[in-house]
Structures are given as C-alpha cells and as structure tokens.
Amino acid sequence: MPEPDKEGERFSAQQPQITPGFFLKGCHQLDWGMKNRLARVFNPETGRTVMLAVDHGYFQGPTTGLERIDLSIVPLLPACDALFCTRGILRSVIPAASQKPMVLRASGGPSILKELSDEQIAMDMEDAVRLNAAGVGIQVFIGGEFETRSIHNMTRLVDAGLRVGIPVMGVTAVGKDMVRDAKYFRLACRIIAELGAQYVKTYYVDEGFETVTASCPVPIVMAGGKKLPELDALTMAYNAVQQGASGVDMGRNIFQSDAPKAMIAAVNEVVHHDLKPALALQMFHDLKAKG
C-alpha cells in the first residue's frame, strides 16, 4: 500500500474556476435537463441560492420550529430559492401549486437514538422523477463508522441521477469525534465531488474556508448548522459567499428565528446582493418590527 501524499497547498483561492457556457462551476458539461434543474435551484443572475432546509425530521422527529410545517414553512416558500425536504413532507404538506424547486432528502435509516452514519438510500430516483424534484440530497460520512457504505450510497444515487437528469447534492456529515476544520472539509468535499455529486453542502469554518471552496470543483452551499444569534448567522452566510460558496442551505437559523420571514429576507440580501451583515441585521429588525 503506497504512502498517502501530503495535502496540497496551491489552492489559488483568488482565481475562480472557469465555467465555459454555464454559470455554475464544474457543471458546464452536464446534460441539458440536469443544468436546467440546477438553474432552478441556483439563481442564474447571481450564481447563488438560498435553500431552506427543513429535512431535520427524517432522523430527529418534530424539531423545534418544524412541529407544523404547514404553519411555519409554507409561508416562507415565496422567499426561498429552493426547499430541501423529505418526500413525505412534500406529498403531505407542500402545496402542489408551488413553483419552487424541491430538493429531496434521499438517505435515511437511523434516528438520533442510533449510530447516524448507518444510513441507506431511502428513496428511489424514479420517485424523485415522479415528484418533479429539482435534485436530491444524501449524507456522506467521511471518517464515520459506515464511511464506505455512505459513499457507495451516494455513487449509486449519482448513477441513477445521471440516467434521468437529476443532480445529487452530497452532504458532509461530521461525526461527534471529528474536528470541524478546513482540512477535514477539504477532504470530505473533494471526495464527494470526485465521486460524482453535482454540488456539495458543507459547514463554514472561520479559518481556511476559501481553500475548501477553491479545492472543490463543483458548487458548495453552506449548511446553517445550529441556531445562532441573527448577526452571527448573517455574518457566517456573508463570509461563506465572499469566500466562494454558491449560497446557503439554512434551516434552524431561519425557522427558529423570532421572525423567520424577516430572517430569510435578510439572508437573501446577504447571499444575492452582498449586503453587509450589520445592514442585514438592521433590515431584519425593521422587518420584524413591521410584523
């Protein structure tokens, strides 16, 4: 077995990757149908997206803020670029008249009571087609107990997606014992991209995030993670897109906010129009005051 190479250092983070003929990096050679679906999730004018993540119930049940998705989330649909949800919620709650693109959670199995990396593919790509999905998302546990299985789950889903023109978002899942630093996310995101995912969802880190985005040849969307104070969440989103992320996939920092509509409006301005965090926070407070 050969010794592993030393991780590279020449990320050239200030030099964008060339994307001839299409606005998303690494996606210019995909089929028309897949590019069309990506252009529904990512705004072609900005090259970015504000995805609203509400898939938490697939492993932890009725999460705070998601007890009644018909009351808490459906009113937010007009303000997001895409919704990341499960097929159960899509069929049971989301109005079929909605024109928002839907990205469906495609992995699952264990609950928060078990080992989370022990996931399987939890939906057939044929059902994603039936539901007119704009994409599917699957968890990948690099360094986890069931790492190889989760990677195989993703590659099987990628193969199925290529057959029908549906992109796959690989989601970096960080285990309890793993260090959340740029080195880990460079490793995880690059593996996910190398093995075929059309875009990657990952967490922001304060040091070196630009090397994570630069070394990943496909778009990265930033995961919102745990609930933060509004200014911290807006600052994190701002820093992520300034350092190369193609948007965010936020959940708790929106639906657990005291004013979710105001928060998602502020996040939109940060992501799509580079509004500075302090001004976005003022916007949030102004909209919150108006009810």
C-alpha positions as CSV (number, residue, x, y, z in Angstrom):
1,M,0.0,0.0,0.0
2,P,1.6,3.3,-1.0
3,E,2.0,6.1,1.5
4,P,-0.6,8.9,1.1
5,D,0.6,12.1,-0.5
6,K,0.8,15.2,1.6
7,E,-2.2,17.5,1.1
8,G,-1.6,20.2,-1.4
9,E,-1.2,23.9,-0.7
10,R,-1.7,25.7,-4.1
11,F,-5.4,26.4,-3.9
12,S,-5.3,29.8,-5.8
13,A,-8.4,30.8,-4.0
14,Q,-8.5,34.2,-5.6
15,Q,-8.7,32.8,-9.1
16,P,-12.2,31.5,-10.0
17,Q,-12.6,28.2,-11.8
18,I,-13.5,28.7,-15.5
19,T,-17.1,27.7,-16.3
20,P,-17.5,27.9,-20.1
21,G,-21.1,28.1,-21.3
22,F,-22.7,27.8,-17.9
23,F,-22.8,29.8,-14.8
24,L,-22.1,27.1,-12.2
25,K,-18.5,25.8,-11.9
26,G,-17.9,22.2,-12.8
27,C,-21.4,21.9,-14.4
28,H,-20.9,23.1,-18.0
29,Q,-20.6,19.6,-19.4
30,L,-23.7,18.2,-17.8
31,D,-26.8,17.2,-19.7
32,W,-29.4,19.9,-20.6
33,G,-32.0,18.6,-18.2
34,M,-29.6,18.5,-15.3
35,K,-28.4,22.0,-16.0
36,N,-32.0,23.2,-16.2
37,R,-32.7,21.7,-12.8
38,L,-29.6,23.3,-11.3
39,A,-30.6,26.7,-12.9
40,R,-33.9,26.4,-11.0
41,V,-32.1,25.9,-7.6
42,F,-29.3,28.4,-8.3
43,N,-30.3,31.9,-9.5
44,P,-28.6,32.3,-12.9
45,E,-28.2,36.1,-12.3
46,T,-26.2,35.7,-9.2
47,G,-25.0,32.1,-9.4
48,R,-26.1,31.6,-5.8
49,T,-29.0,30.1,-3.9
50,V,-30.9,30.4,-0.6
51,M,-32.1,26.9,0.0
52,L,-34.4,26.4,3.0
53,A,-33.5,23.2,4.8
54,V,-36.5,21.5,6.6
55,D,-35.4,17.8,6.4
56,H,-34.4,17.5,10.0
57,G,-37.4,15.4,10.9
58,Y,-36.1,12.4,8.9
59,F,-33.8,11.5,11.9
60,Q,-34.9,13.6,14.8
61,G,-38.7,13.9,14.5
62,P,-40.7,17.1,15.1
63,T,-37.8,19.5,15.5
64,T,-38.4,22.9,17.2
65,G,-39.9,25.2,14.5
66,L,-40.9,22.2,12.3
67,E,-43.8,20.9,14.5
68,R,-46.3,22.2,11.9
69,I,-44.6,22.7,8.6
70,D,-47.9,23.9,7.1
71,L,-47.9,26.8,9.5
72,S,-44.1,27.6,9.8
73,I,-42.6,26.7,6.5
74,V,-45.2,27.0,3.7
75,P,-45.5,30.8,4.3
76,L,-41.7,31.1,3.7
77,L,-41.8,29.3,0.3
78,P,-42.0,32.6,-1.7
79,A,-38.8,33.9,-0.1
80,C,-36.5,30.9,-0.7
81,D,-34.9,29.7,-4.0
82,A,-35.4,26.0,-3.2
83,L,-36.8,23.8,-0.4
84,F,-34.8,20.9,0.9
85,C,-37.3,18.5,2.4
86,T,-38.3,14.8,2.5
87,R,-40.7,13.2,0.1
88,G,-43.1,12.6,3.0
89,I,-43.4,16.3,3.8
90,L,-43.6,17.2,0.1
91,R,-46.6,14.9,-0.5
92,S,-48.4,15.6,2.7
93,V,-47.9,19.3,3.3
94,I,-46.3,21.3,0.4
95,P,-48.9,22.7,-2.0
96,A,-48.7,21.2,-5.4
97,A,-49.3,24.6,-6.9
98,S,-45.9,25.8,-5.6
99,Q,-43.5,26.6,-8.4
100,K,-40.4,26.4,-6.1
101,P,-37.9,23.8,-6.9
102,M,-37.8,20.9,-4.4
103,V,-34.6,19.1,-3.4
104,L,-35.4,15.8,-1.7
105,R,-33.6,14.1,1.1
106,A,-32.7,10.6,-0.3
107,S,-30.9,9.0,2.6
108,G,-32.0,7.8,6.0
109,G,-32.3,4.9,8.4
110,P,-31.1,5.5,11.9
111,S,-32.7,8.0,14.3
112,I,-30.8,10.2,16.8
113,L,-31.1,7.2,19.1
114,K,-28.7,5.1,16.9
115,E,-25.4,5.5,15.0
116,L,-26.2,8.1,12.4
117,S,-23.7,7.0,9.8
118,D,-25.5,3.7,9.4
119,E,-27.6,5.2,6.6
120,Q,-29.0,3.7,3.4
121,I,-30.6,5.1,0.3
122,A,-34.1,5.9,1.4
123,M,-35.9,6.7,-1.8
124,D,-35.8,5.6,-5.4
125,M,-34.7,8.0,-8.1
126,E,-37.9,7.1,-10.0
127,D,-39.9,8.6,-7.2
128,A,-37.8,11.8,-7.5
129,V,-38.8,12.0,-11.1
130,R,-42.4,11.3,-10.3
131,L,-42.3,14.2,-7.8
132,N,-40.7,16.5,-10.3
133,A,-37.7,17.1,-8.0
134,A,-35.0,19.6,-8.9
135,G,-32.4,17.4,-7.1
136,V,-31.8,15.0,-4.3
137,G,-29.5,15.2,-1.3
138,I,-27.7,12.4,0.5
139,Q,-25.5,12.3,3.6
140,V,-21.8,11.2,3.3
141,F,-20.0,10.3,6.4
142,I,-16.3,10.8,5.6
143,G,-14.4,9.3,8.6
144,G,-17.5,7.8,10.1
145,E,-18.1,4.2,11.1
146,F,-20.0,3.5,7.9
147,E,-18.0,5.7,5.6
148,T,-17.7,3.3,2.7
149,R,-21.4,2.4,2.7
150,S,-22.4,6.1,2.7
151,I,-20.0,6.8,-0.2
152,H,-21.5,3.8,-2.1
153,N,-25.0,5.1,-1.3
154,M,-24.0,8.4,-3.0
155,T,-22.4,6.9,-6.0
156,R,-25.4,4.7,-6.6
157,L,-27.6,7.7,-6.4
158,V,-25.4,9.7,-8.7
159,D,-25.6,6.9,-11.3
160,A,-29.4,6.9,-11.0
161,G,-29.5,10.7,-11.3
162,L,-27.4,10.7,-14.4
163,R,-29.8,8.3,-16.1
164,V,-32.7,10.7,-15.5
165,G,-31.1,14.1,-15.3
166,I,-31.5,14.8,-11.6
167,P,-28.5,16.3,-9.8
168,V,-27.3,15.0,-6.5
169,M,-26.2,17.2,-3.5
170,G,-23.6,15.4,-1.3
171,V,-23.9,16.5,2.3
172,T,-20.8,16.3,4.5
173,A,-21.8,14.7,7.8
174,V,-19.4,15.4,10.7
175,G,-19.3,12.8,13.4
176,K,-19.1,13.6,17.1
177,D,-15.3,12.8,17.3
178,M,-14.2,14.7,14.2
179,V,-12.6,18.0,14.0
180,R,-14.6,20.6,12.1
181,D,-11.7,22.4,10.4
182,A,-10.8,23.3,6.8
183,K,-8.5,20.3,6.4
184,Y,-11.4,17.9,7.2
185,F,-13.9,19.7,4.9
186,R,-11.3,19.9,2.1
187,L,-11.0,16.2,2.3
188,A,-14.8,15.5,2.6
189,C,-15.9,17.9,-0.1
190,R,-13.3,16.9,-2.6
191,I,-14.1,13.2,-2.2
192,I,-17.8,13.9,-2.7
193,A,-17.1,15.9,-5.8
194,E,-14.6,13.4,-7.2
195,L,-17.1,10.6,-6.9
196,G,-19.8,12.5,-8.9
197,A,-22.0,14.7,-6.8
198,Q,-23.1,17.8,-8.8
199,Y,-22.9,20.0,-5.7
200,V,-21.9,19.8,-2.1
201,K,-23.4,21.0,1.2
202,T,-20.9,21.6,3.9
203,Y,-20.2,23.7,7.1
204,Y,-18.5,27.0,7.3
205,V,-15.2,27.3,9.2
206,D,-13.6,30.6,10.3
207,E,-10.1,29.7,9.1
208,G,-9.4,28.5,5.6
209,F,-13.0,28.2,4.2
210,E,-11.8,29.7,0.9
211,T,-9.5,26.7,0.5
212,V,-12.5,24.4,0.9
213,T,-14.4,26.1,-1.9
214,A,-11.3,26.5,-4.1
215,S,-10.4,22.9,-4.0
216,C,-13.9,21.6,-4.6
217,P,-14.6,21.6,-8.4
218,V,-18.4,21.8,-8.0
219,P,-20.5,24.4,-6.2
220,I,-20.6,24.4,-2.4
221,V,-23.6,25.5,-0.4
222,M,-23.1,26.4,3.2
223,A,-25.0,24.5,5.9
224,G,-26.6,26.7,8.5
225,G,-25.9,24.4,11.4
226,K,-27.1,25.1,14.9
227,K,-29.2,28.2,15.8
228,L,-27.0,31.3,16.2
229,P,-27.8,34.9,17.1
230,E,-29.1,36.6,13.9
231,L,-26.0,38.8,13.4
232,D,-23.7,35.7,13.7
233,A,-25.8,33.7,11.2
234,L,-25.8,36.6,8.7
235,T,-22.1,37.1,9.2
236,M,-21.4,33.4,8.6
237,A,-23.6,33.5,5.4
238,Y,-21.8,36.7,4.2
239,N,-18.4,35.3,4.8
240,A,-19.2,32.0,3.1
241,V,-20.3,33.5,-0.2
242,Q,-17.5,36.0,-0.1
243,Q,-15.1,33.1,0.2
244,G,-16.5,31.1,-2.7
245,A,-19.7,29.4,-1.6
246,S,-22.5,29.4,-4.1
247,G,-25.1,30.1,-1.5
248,V,-26.6,28.6,1.7
249,D,-28.9,25.8,2.8
250,M,-30.1,27.2,6.0
251,G,-32.7,25.7,8.4
252,R,-32.7,26.4,12.1
253,N,-31.2,29.9,11.7
254,I,-34.3,30.8,9.7
255,F,-37.2,28.8,11.1
256,Q,-36.1,29.0,14.7
257,S,-35.7,32.8,14.5
258,D,-38.1,35.0,16.3
259,A,-39.1,36.4,12.9
260,P,-38.5,33.8,10.2
261,K,-39.8,35.9,7.3
262,A,-37.6,38.8,8.3
263,M,-34.6,36.5,8.7
264,I,-35.0,34.8,5.3
265,A,-35.4,38.2,3.6
266,A,-32.1,39.4,5.3
267,V,-30.3,36.2,4.2
268,N,-31.5,36.7,0.7
269,E,-30.0,40.2,0.6
270,V,-26.7,38.9,2.0
271,V,-26.4,36.0,-0.4
272,H,-27.7,37.5,-3.6
273,H,-26.7,41.2,-3.2
274,D,-23.7,41.1,-0.9
275,L,-25.4,43.1,1.8
276,K,-23.1,43.6,4.8
277,P,-24.1,41.7,7.9
278,A,-24.7,44.9,10.0
279,L,-27.0,46.3,7.4
280,A,-28.7,42.9,7.0
281,L,-29.3,42.8,10.8
282,Q,-30.9,46.3,10.6
283,M,-33.1,45.1,7.8
284,F,-34.1,42.1,9.9
285,H,-35.1,44.3,12.9
286,D,-37.0,46.7,10.6
287,L,-39.0,43.9,9.0
288,K,-39.5,42.2,12.4
289,A,-40.9,45.5,13.8
290,K,-43.4,45.7,10.9
291,G,-44.6,42.2,11.7
